[in-house]
Amino acid sequence: MPEITIRNAQFPSDTPAIRALIGEYIASIDLIACRDEVEAGLREMPKPYYAAGIGYFLAENGGTLAGGAAFARIDETAAEMARLFVRPEYRRAGVARALATHVMRAAAAAGYRRMVLLSLPEWRAARTLYGALEFAPIPHYEGVAVAEALCFARDLS
């Protein structure tokens, strides 16, 4: 595994790097409705990722951006993990697991007790990771606008 460090994104200085990373994430999405939702958030940068009770994290390897992930508030007790993306050259090296674990810890430290997320049917590797991290299938939660999305949750305790 490459030596990965994970840090809080700094706004506005990291905004261009995050825009590029989320742009790559968008390019990997086949489903137009899902892509539209992510693009809407990208247009509002840094707003969706820079406020109290949310966070965006960057994984780096020697100063090179390997991936990123965020969490956002759903309600007083639940946060949503979002935008987990690892660049292809860093996949299968534990980066996604490290990011997801970091996001869960940060959300728990922010006072959330439950983490929810969505995945798409074609994202098999992501769903395998979520299963290994003890996420279980749930019905669509509020705010999920993509009918094809598969939703998951786990307690953060």
PyMOL commands that set and color helices and strands:
alter all, ss='L'
color gray80, all
select helices_A, chain A and resi 15-27+32-43+47-49+88-90+95-109+124-132
alter helices_A, ss='H'
color red, helices_A
select strands_A, chain A and resi 5-8+55-61+64-73+78-86+114-119+136-138+150-155
alter strands_A, ss='S'
color yellow, strands_A
deselect
rebuild
show_as cartoon
